Amino acid sequence: MERIVVTGMGAVTPLAANVEASWSRLLAGRSGVRRLPDDVVGELPAKIGGVVPSLGEDPEAGFDADAVLSAKDQRKVDRFILFALAAAEEALAQAQWKPALETDRLRTATIIASGVGGFPAITEAVRTVDLRGARRLSPFTVPSFLVNLAAGHISIRHGFKGPLGAPVTACAAGIQAIGDAARLIRANEADIAVCGGTEACINTVSLGGFAAARSLSTGFNWAPAQASRPFDTSRDGFVMGEGAGVLVIEALSHALARGAKPIAELVGYGTTADAHHVTSGPEDGDGARRAMQIAIAQAGISPRDVRHLNAHATSTSVGDLGEIEAIKSVFGRDFAIAVSATKSATGHLLGAAGGLGAIFAILALRDQVAPPTLNLGEADPAGDGIDFVANAPRPMEMEYAISNGFGFGGVNASALFRRWN
């Protein structure tokens, strides 16, 4: 089986608009969650979110939309596309992949996921129709919100003509994009792929929908940085975040032939369905368990070889408990695996969460440090014995790390990485 390595990473997060600043701030215990504007939250009970800082707000590492597209072209796309373009640029720059030959462009895949795509663009279009009539819609309305246009814009900008895809599997989508890309490489349909997820749907309608489902945290509006608290007994829902996490992965033979420097190796991928409930996984975490087991079996290793897990852990009661049971089932009762929940710092990036979680797992391997789970004061008793990395980073030796992503509809995905020496 063709070995696959990671050669580039790019991220736009509520912590910062690049990988290294996001990572250093995560390790420093900083949070990207803040109070949302009143015109966004209105009378909603949830009033906080993980918002990507602008360059004006964060001159050191904020997001500069003007560096991605001109002001004119920005009006033709929704925010999730901007994030994807920026993260892809960073990942491709690190991978040093700018193919000049048509044969190379034909063998480059672009697989970028999103949970809901341009949801804000859709709601704004509805507003335009209601207030001004359908004839006032922009000709770019539909291309601005289609989920596959994140991948489409990356492909068009860089001339990538290999397979193009856009998994839309809710909060598992980012991991599935990585897995789909790996399968394309192993099927010899591509040599290299840009893959990951992007999301930007912090608006009144999406917040209202999740609030109606009682999914969002409402008890920490007064202290936004404390609201996302995976595995903690006082958790009361997830915090919506936004951003993008993108990898460049490629066949090891391809990377070595062009002199690329691998960062990590993707050694396993598993995906399953719960067939249980529209929004909730089963209490025993069966689907999550099977996804992790498939990834580990594909790598040909023992669960005990996996020393670190970047949990899906969104800070909801049902989701966290199901993942706890899955962790127990896969890794046994002595829990020799260090578990981090990085959504405690970023909020939940929905379809982009898997891409970012994979990046954090890879960085943990690179730097030999497990990132902290913020706000974990009293762990849920169901997790007794599990080695949660609480509130501070932990230096440790690790060769393998696994990252999870689970979503509405009962979809589960896990990606397993190996440290590159």
CORSUL-V199349 format. One record per residue. RES is the residue in one letter. PHI is phi in degrees with one decimal (none if undefined). OMEGA is omega in whole degrees, 0 to 359 (999 if undefined). D_LAST is the distance of its C-alpha to the last C-alpha in whole Angstrom. Layout:
res-><RES RES>
phi-><PHI PHI>
omega-><OMEGA OMEGA>
d_last-><D_LAST D_LAST>
This chain:
res-><M E R I V V T G M G A V T P L A A N V E A S W S R L L A G R S G V R R L P D D V V G E L P A K I G G V V P S L G E D P E A G F D A D A V L S A K D Q R K V D R F I L F A L A A A E E A L A Q A Q W K P A L E T D R L R T A T I I A S G V G G F P A I T E A V R T V D L R G A R R L S P F T V P S F L V N L A A G H I S I R H G F K G P L G A P V T A C A A G I Q A I G D A A R L I R A N E A D I A V C G G T E A C I N T V S L G G F A A A R S L S T G F N W A P A Q A S R P F D T S R D G F V M G E G A G V L V I E A L S H A L A R G A K P I A E L V G Y G T T A D A H H V T S G P E D G D G A R R A M Q I A I A Q A G I S P R D V R H L N A H A T S T S V G D L G E I E A I K S V F G R D F A I A V S A T K S A T G H L L G A A G G L G A I F A I L A L R D Q V A P P T L N L G E A D P A G D G I D F V A N A P R P M E M E Y A I S N G F G F G G V N A S A L F R R W N>
phi-><none -61.7 -77.2 -124.8 -122.6 -94.3 -121.2 -156.0 -141.3 -142.5 -147.8 -125.9 -137.0 -64.3 -86.4 -174.2 -101.0 -156.9 -66.5 -66.8 -68.0 -61.6 -66.1 -64.8 -72.8 -62.0 -64.4 -81.6 81.4 -83.7 -116.0 -100.4 -89.7 -148.0 -69.7 -91.2 -61.5 -61.4 -72.2 -91.4 -89.9 50.7 -95.3 -64.8 -72.8 -94.8 -127.0 -133.2 -164.4 -91.9 -99.3 -66.1 -71.0 -79.1 -63.1 -66.1 -76.5 -138.8 -58.8 -77.2 -151.2 -82.1 -86.3 -112.6 -61.5 -67.3 -79.4 -95.2 -141.8 -66.0 -57.2 -63.6 -72.9 -60.8 -72.1 -95.1 -132.2 -90.3 -61.8 -63.6 -71.3 -58.7 -61.6 -62.8 -61.1 -65.4 -65.6 -64.6 -58.7 -64.9 -65.0 -67.1 -64.5 -65.4 -73.9 55.0 -113.1 -139.0 -66.4 -95.5 -88.2 -61.0 -62.1 -73.6 -65.6 -67.8 -107.3 -108.0 -92.3 -133.0 -126.3 -122.8 -93.2 -158.8 -74.7 -130.2 63.1 -85.5 -58.4 -60.1 -64.9 -65.3 -65.0 -68.5 -64.7 -62.3 -61.4 -61.9 -61.3 -65.2 -92.6 -126.5 98.8 -65.3 -69.8 -92.4 -70.2 -75.3 -65.3 -96.6 -56.5 -67.4 -61.4 -74.3 -113.2 -62.4 -58.1 -73.0 -75.1 -63.8 -64.0 -60.3 -66.6 -63.7 -60.0 -65.4 -60.4 -103.0 75.5 -77.7 -115.9 -79.7 -56.0 -126.9 -151.4 -152.2 -57.6 -125.7 -113.1 51.5 -84.3 -97.6 -62.5 -62.8 -67.4 -63.7 -61.8 -65.2 -64.6 -61.8 -63.6 -62.4 -64.5 -62.5 -67.3 -69.6 -84.7 62.8 -93.7 -155.4 -100.4 -151.1 -145.1 -97.3 -149.0 151.4 -144.5 -147.0 -158.5 -159.4 -132.9 -80.2 -145.4 -61.1 -69.0 -66.4 -61.3 -63.8 -65.5 -68.6 -65.9 -62.9 -83.3 58.0 -94.0 -93.9 -69.0 -127.8 -90.2 -128.2 -58.9 -76.5 -141.2 -53.0 -65.6 -97.1 -76.4 -87.4 -138.7 -55.4 69.0 -84.6 -64.7 -97.1 -63.0 -140.9 131.9 -89.6 -108.2 -69.5 -123.6 -144.1 144.3 -153.3 -136.7 -130.1 -115.5 -107.6 -120.1 -158.5 -59.9 -57.0 -61.4 -67.5 -62.0 -67.2 -64.3 -100.2 78.4 -75.7 -105.2 -64.4 -100.9 -159.9 -113.8 -86.1 -107.9 -158.8 -149.0 -138.3 -143.7 -145.3 -122.7 -81.3 50.5 -128.3 -157.9 -64.3 -117.6 -120.7 -81.2 -67.7 -62.1 -86.3 61.6 -60.0 -65.5 -63.5 -58.3 -65.9 -61.7 -64.8 -64.9 -63.5 -62.2 -67.4 -64.5 -61.7 -76.5 72.0 -124.5 -94.3 -53.5 -69.7 -77.1 -87.1 -96.6 -139.0 -130.4 -93.0 -74.6 -65.3 24.6 -91.9 90.7 -100.4 -63.4 -65.0 -64.1 -63.6 -65.9 -62.4 -69.3 -57.9 -64.9 -64.6 -61.4 -60.3 -66.8 -80.7 -104.7 83.6 -92.7 -96.8 47.5 -86.1 -121.2 -87.5 -107.7 -115.3 -126.6 -78.7 -65.9 -62.2 -101.6 -108.6 77.8 -100.5 -85.7 53.5 -66.1 -91.0 -61.5 -66.0 -63.4 -69.4 -60.5 -63.7 -61.3 -64.6 -65.8 -65.5 -66.2 -61.0 -66.5 -60.5 -96.9 55.7 -149.8 -87.4 -72.3 -80.6 -99.3 -70.1 64.7 -94.3 -90.0 -134.9 -68.0 -55.1 -56.0 -61.7 -96.9 -52.9 94.9 -72.0 -87.8 -75.7 -87.8 -98.2 70.6 -147.4 -65.5 -128.0 -63.1 -164.6 -84.1 -154.1 -107.4 -126.0 -140.2 -119.7 -128.4 -109.9 -148.3 -125.8 -142.4 -52.7 90.8 83.6 -98.3 -130.3 -148.7 -137.9 -121.2 -115.1 -119.2 -119.1 -60.4 -97.2 -103.9>
omega-><181 176 184 181 174 180 179 178 176 183 167 188 173 177 183 183 172 186 190 178 177 181 182 179 174 180 179 178 180 179 176 182 181 177 178 180 181 181 176 186 179 181 180 180 178 188 184 178 175 187 175 181 176 178 177 179 185 183 182 187 178 183 180 181 181 177 181 180 174 179 179 182 176 180 182 183 172 190 182 178 176 180 181 179 181 181 179 178 181 181 181 178 179 180 184 180 176 190 177 183 178 180 178 179 179 184 179 180 177 183 183 184 169 179 184 177 185 181 177 179 178 181 178 177 177 178 179 179 182 187 189 179 186 182 180 178 177 174 178 182 184 178 181 185 181 184 184 181 171 176 181 180 177 179 181 182 187 178 181 187 175 180 178 182 183 176 180 185 176 190 172 191 182 177 180 177 178 179 178 180 178 179 178 179 181 176 180 174 178 175 188 183 167 188 179 184 179 181 174 183 176 175 190 184 181 176 180 179 178 177 179 178 181 180 188 174 178 188 183 178 181 182 187 183 181 191 181 188 179 176 180 182 182 177 181 178 182 175 181 177 179 178 180 174 187 176 161 176 181 174 181 180 179 180 182 182 182 176 179 181 178 177 180 177 173 188 181 178 177 177 185 173 178 188 189 187 183 186 185 173 179 183 181 178 188 181 177 178 183 178 179 181 178 180 181 179 179 179 180 181 176 174 181 177 182 186 185 178 170 189 173 167 184 182 170 183 184 183 181 181 178 179 176 180 178 179 178 184 185 191 175 188 177 167 179 181 179 186 176 177 189 173 175 181 187 196 185 183 176 183 177 187 182 177 180 178 177 178 180 177 179 178 176 177 182 186 180 178 176 182 184 166 182 172 179 181 179 183 177 180 178 180 180 180 178 184 177 176 191 163 178 178 182 173 181 176 178 176 181 175 182 180 185 171 181 186 174 184 177 180 181 178 179 176 184 183 176 177 177 179 999>
d_last-><20 18 15 14 12 13 13 16 18 21 23 27 28 31 28 28 28 24 21 20 23 24 20 22 25 24 23 26 28 30 31 32 35 38 42 43 46 49 50 47 47 51 53 49 48 45 45 41 38 34 35 33 34 36 36 39 38 35 35 31 29 32 32 34 36 38 34 34 37 41 43 45 42 41 44 43 40 40 37 34 34 34 31 29 30 28 25 25 25 23 20 21 21 18 17 20 21 25 26 30 30 32 30 27 29 30 27 26 26 27 27 28 30 32 34 38 37 40 42 43 44 46 48 49 50 52 54 55 57 58 59 60 60 58 59 57 53 51 50 47 47 46 43 42 41 40 36 35 36 33 31 34 34 31 31 34 33 30 32 30 32 30 30 31 31 32 31 34 33 34 31 29 29 26 24 26 25 22 23 25 23 21 24 25 22 22 26 26 28 25 22 21 22 23 23 24 27 30 33 36 39 40 43 47 47 43 43 47 46 43 45 48 46 45 41 41 41 44 45 43 44 45 42 39 36 37 38 34 34 32 33 35 39 40 38 41 39 36 36 36 33 33 30 27 23 22 19 18 17 17 17 14 16 18 15 14 18 18 15 14 11 9 9 8 10 14 14 18 21 24 28 31 34 36 40 41 42 42 40 39 37 38 39 37 34 34 32 29 29 29 27 24 25 25 21 20 22 20 17 19 18 20 21 20 16 16 16 17 20 21 24 27 29 32 34 37 38 38 35 33 35 34 30 31 33 30 27 30 30 27 25 28 30 28 26 23 21 21 23 23 26 25 28 30 29 29 32 31 31 32 31 28 27 24 22 22 21 18 17 18 16 13 13 14 10 9 12 12 16 18 21 24 27 30 33 33 36 37 35 36 38 37 33 34 31 28 26 26 25 28 29 26 22 20 17 16 13 12 9 12 14 18 20 24 26 30 33 37 38 36 33 30 26 23 19 16 13 9 6 4 0>
